[in-house]
Amino acid sequence: MALFGKKETAIDMTRLPRHIAIIMDGNGRWAKAKGLPRPAGHAAGAETFRTIATYCREVGIKYLTVYAFSTENWKRPLEEVSAIMGLLKKYLMEAIADMEKEKVRFVFFGDLSPLPEELRTLCEETQARSARYGQCQVNICLNYGGRDELVRAAKAFAADCARGKRRPEELSETLFSSYLWSHGVPDPDLVIRPGGEERISNFLLWQSAYAEYYFTDVNWPDFGREDLRKAIAAYQSRGRRFGGI
């Protein structure tokens, strides 16, 4: 299949990653390069998210997890935070309207309690109404931090021990995983970070222990289907040994 007159990167459709996670980075740099305010970059990034999520569903990616707003992002200027929250609200309202057609399940990782009430209600409604769908699941990390998730999980396990529901010696990796926001979701096979940075920024610290990473200088608003295909091709070119030989 041609892409604007160019041949698409070849990928093996029989060996697609089951779960792709993306740090949606580079919105601000994209806006700055174009002489636009940072919120304009987030608006463009929201459209990219829609494009990539749709493509993942079309090709058969079972799980897509995106880093939408971290626990540290509250430190950003109020105008930028408000713009991000507004875009999330707009997207979720559209997602609810399209839900019957797209049949995508939405799940939120993170503490939603600090969010504006209307947005929090939309998140809860979207998650509840889409729970019956299973073809493709989009996990949105919202007010999420990997360290925060681990601390919360440890506290929850300790509380169960204090109540007599668990014993400390029962703790295993599998049991601990059940206390995470991502419980029931397989670990990501491929973690993608656009935007030129090469760090994980507190994203899925436990879950990505054996994930393959793909970094690119392409800013998130410019990240398209061909960029995703390149990331998948890179993933398919690697041998995953999980500590073995």
BAVONU-829369 format. One record per residue (C-alpha): residue number from 1; residue in three letters; x, y, z. Coordinates in steps of 0.5 Angstrom, whole numbers, plus 2048, in hexadecimal, padded with zeros to 3 digits. Example, Ala and Ser with C-alpha at 12.3 -4.5 7.8 and 13.67 -1.06 7.14 Angstrom:
BEGIN
PT_n_res_c1_c2_c3
PT_1_ALA_819_7F7_810
PT_2_SER_81B_7FE_80E
// end
This chain:
BEGIN
PT_n_res_c1_c2_c3
PT_1_MET_800_800_800
PT_2_ALA_803_807_7FE
PT_3_LEU_803_80D_803
PT_4_PHE_803_813_7FF
PT_5_GLY_807_810_7F9
PT_6_LYS_80C_80D_7FE
PT_7_LYS_80C_805_800
PT_8_GLU_80A_804_807
PT_9_THR_80F_801_80C
PT_10_ALA_80D_7F9_80C
PT_11_ILE_80B_7F6_812
PT_12_ASP_809_7EF_814
PT_13_MET_802_7EF_815
PT_14_THR_802_7E8_818
PT_15_ARG_807_7EA_81E
PT_16_LEU_804_7F1_820
PT_17_PRO_806_7F3_827
PT_18_ARG_800_7F2_82B
PT_19_HIS_800_7F8_830
PT_20_ILE_803_7FE_82D
PT_21_ALA_805_804_832
PT_22_ILE_806_80B_830
PT_23_ILE_809_811_834
PT_24_MET_806_817_830
PT_25_ASP_80C_81C_830
PT_26_GLY_80E_822_82C
PT_27_ASN_807_826_82C
PT_28_GLY_80A_82C_82F
PT_29_ARG_811_82B_82A
PT_30_TRP_80C_82B_824
PT_31_ALA_808_831_826
PT_32_LYS_80E_835_827
PT_33_ALA_812_833_821
PT_34_LYS_80B_836_81D
PT_35_GLY_80B_83C_821
PT_36_LEU_804_83A_825
PT_37_PRO_802_839_82C
PT_38_ARG_804_833_830
PT_39_PRO_7FC_831_830
PT_40_ALA_7FC_831_828
PT_41_GLY_801_82B_829
PT_42_HIS_7FD_827_82D
PT_43_ALA_7F7_829_829
PT_44_ALA_7FB_826_823
PT_45_GLY_7FD_820_827
PT_46_ALA_7F6_81E_829
PT_47_GLU_7F4_81D_822
PT_48_THR_7FB_819_821
PT_49_PHE_7F8_815_827
PT_50_ARG_7F1_814_823
PT_51_THR_7F5_812_81D
PT_52_ILE_7FA_80D_820
PT_53_ALA_7F4_80A_825
PT_54_THR_7F0_809_81E
PT_55_TYR_7F6_805_81B
PT_56_CYS_7F8_801_820
PT_57_ARG_7F0_7FE_821
PT_58_GLU_7F0_7FD_819
PT_59_VAL_7F7_7F9_819
PT_60_GLY_7F5_7F5_81F
PT_61_ILE_7F9_7F8_825
PT_62_LYS_7F5_7F5_82B
PT_63_TYR_7F8_7FA_830
PT_64_LEU_7FA_802_82F
PT_65_THR_7FC_805_835
PT_66_VAL_7FE_80D_835
PT_67_TYR_801_812_83A
PT_68_ALA_7FC_817_83A
PT_69_PHE_7FD_81B_840
PT_70_SER_803_819_845
PT_71_THR_802_81B_84D
PT_72_GLU_808_820_84C
PT_73_ASN_804_824_846
PT_74_TRP_800_828_84B
PT_75_LYS_807_82C_84C
PT_76_ARG_806_82F_845
PT_77_PRO_802_836_844
PT_78_LEU_7FB_836_845
PT_79_GLU_7F9_838_83E
PT_80_GLU_7FD_832_83C
PT_81_VAL_7F9_82D_841
PT_82_SER_7F3_830_83F
PT_83_ALA_7F4_82F_838
PT_84_ILE_7F5_828_839
PT_85_MET_7EF_826_83D
PT_86_GLY_7EB_82A_838
PT_87_LEU_7EE_825_832
PT_88_LEU_7ED_81F_837
PT_89_LYS_7E5_821_838
PT_90_LYS_7E4_822_830
PT_91_TYR_7E7_81C_82E
PT_92_LEU_7E3_818_834
PT_93_MET_7DD_81B_832
PT_94_GLU_7DE_819_82A
PT_95_ALA_7E1_812_82C
PT_96_ILE_7DA_811_830
PT_97_ALA_7D6_813_82A
PT_98_ASP_7DA_80E_825
PT_99_MET_7DB_808_82A
PT_100_GLU_7D5_804_827
PT_101_LYS_7D9_805_820
PT_102_GLU_7E0_804_823
PT_103_LYS_7DF_7FF_828
PT_104_VAL_7E5_801_82C
PT_105_ARG_7E6_800_833
PT_106_PHE_7E9_806_837
PT_107_VAL_7EC_805_83E
PT_108_PHE_7F0_80A_842
PT_109_PHE_7F6_809_846
PT_110_GLY_7F7_80E_84B
PT_111_ASP_7F4_812_851
PT_112_LEU_7EE_815_84E
PT_113_SER_7EC_819_855
PT_114_PRO_7F0_81F_853
PT_115_LEU_7ED_821_84D
PT_116_PRO_7E7_826_84B
PT_117_GLU_7E0_822_84D
PT_118_GLU_7DD_822_846
PT_119_LEU_7E4_81F_843
PT_120_ARG_7E4_81A_849
PT_121_THR_7DD_818_847
PT_122_LEU_7DE_818_840
PT_123_CYS_7E4_813_841
PT_124_GLU_7E0_80F_846
PT_125_GLU_7DA_80E_841
PT_126_THR_7DE_80D_83B
PT_127_GLN_7E2_807_83F
PT_128_ALA_7DB_804_841
PT_129_ARG_7D7_805_83A
PT_130_SER_7DD_802_836
PT_131_ALA_7DE_7FC_83B
PT_132_ARG_7DB_7F7_837
PT_133_TYR_7DF_7F8_831
PT_134_GLY_7E6_7F4_830
PT_135_GLN_7E8_7F4_829
PT_136_CYS_7ED_7FA_82B
PT_137_GLN_7EE_7FD_832
PT_138_VAL_7F1_804_832
PT_139_ASN_7F4_806_839
PT_140_ILE_7F5_80D_83B
PT_141_CYS_7FA_80F_840
PT_142_LEU_7F7_815_843
PT_143_ASN_7FA_818_84A
PT_144_TYR_7FF_812_849
PT_145_GLY_806_811_84C
PT_146_GLY_809_80A_84C
PT_147_ARG_80C_80B_853
PT_148_ASP_806_80E_856
PT_149_GLU_802_807_853
PT_150_LEU_808_803_856
PT_151_VAL_807_806_85D
PT_152_ARG_7FF_806_85D
PT_153_ALA_800_7FE_85B
PT_154_ALA_804_7FD_861
PT_155_LYS_800_801_866
PT_156_ALA_7FA_7FD_863
PT_157_PHE_7FD_7F6_864
PT_158_ALA_7FF_7F9_86B
PT_159_ALA_7F8_7FB_86D
PT_160_ASP_7F6_7F4_86B
PT_161_CYS_7FB_7F1_86F
PT_162_ALA_7F9_7F5_875
PT_163_ARG_7F2_7F3_874
PT_164_GLY_7F4_7EC_874
PT_165_LYS_7F2_7EB_86C
PT_166_ARG_7F9_7E9_86A
PT_167_ARG_7FF_7E7_86D
PT_168_PRO_806_7EA_86C
PT_169_GLU_809_7E4_86A
PT_170_GLU_804_7E3_864
PT_171_LEU_807_7E9_860
PT_172_SER_809_7E7_859
PT_173_GLU_80A_7EB_853
PT_174_THR_803_7E8_850
PT_175_LEU_800_7EA_857
PT_176_PHE_803_7F1_857
PT_177_SER_801_7F2_850
PT_178_SER_7FA_7F2_852
PT_179_TYR_7FA_7F8_856
PT_180_LEU_7FC_7FC_850
PT_181_TRP_7F8_801_84C
PT_182_SER_7FA_7FC_846
PT_183_HIS_7F7_7F6_84A
PT_184_GLY_7F4_7F1_844
PT_185_VAL_7F8_7F4_83F
PT_186_PRO_7FE_7F1_83C
PT_187_ASP_805_7F4_83C
PT_188_PRO_807_7F9_836
PT_189_ASP_80B_7F5_831
PT_190_LEU_80D_7FC_82E
PT_191_VAL_80E_803_831
PT_192_ILE_80E_809_82C
PT_193_ARG_811_810_82E
PT_194_PRO_811_815_828
PT_195_GLY_813_81C_82A
PT_196_GLY_81B_81B_82A
PT_197_GLU_81C_819_831
PT_198_GLU_81E_812_833
PT_199_ARG_81C_811_83A
PT_200_ILE_816_80E_83D
PT_201_SER_813_813_842
PT_202_ASN_810_80F_847
PT_203_PHE_80B_80C_842
PT_204_LEU_809_804_843
PT_205_LEU_810_803_847
PT_206_TRP_80D_7FC_84A
PT_207_GLN_80A_7FA_843
PT_208_SER_80F_7FC_83E
PT_209_ALA_815_7F8_842
PT_210_TYR_816_7F3_83B
PT_211_ALA_813_7F8_836
PT_212_GLU_816_7FA_830
PT_213_TYR_817_801_82F
PT_214_TYR_817_806_829
PT_215_PHE_819_80D_829
PT_216_THR_818_812_823
PT_217_ASP_81A_819_822
PT_218_VAL_813_81A_81F
PT_219_ASN_80E_81E_824
PT_220_TRP_808_81B_826
PT_221_PRO_803_820_821
PT_222_ASP_807_81E_81B
PT_223_PHE_807_816_81D
PT_224_GLY_803_813_818
PT_225_ARG_801_80C_816
PT_226_GLU_808_80B_812
PT_227_ASP_80C_80D_818
PT_228_LEU_808_807_81C
PT_229_ARG_80A_802_817
PT_230_LYS_811_804_817
PT_231_ALA_811_803_81F
PT_232_ILE_80D_7FC_81E
PT_233_ALA_812_7FA_819
PT_234_ALA_818_7FC_81E
PT_235_TYR_814_7F8_823
PT_236_GLN_814_7F2_81E
PT_237_SER_81B_7F2_81D
PT_238_ARG_81D_7F1_824
PT_239_GLY_81E_7EA_828
PT_240_ARG_81A_7EA_82E
PT_241_ARG_81D_7E6_833
PT_242_PHE_81B_7E8_83A
PT_243_GLY_821_7E7_83D
PT_244_GLY_823_7E0_83A
PT_245_ILE_827_7DE_834
// end
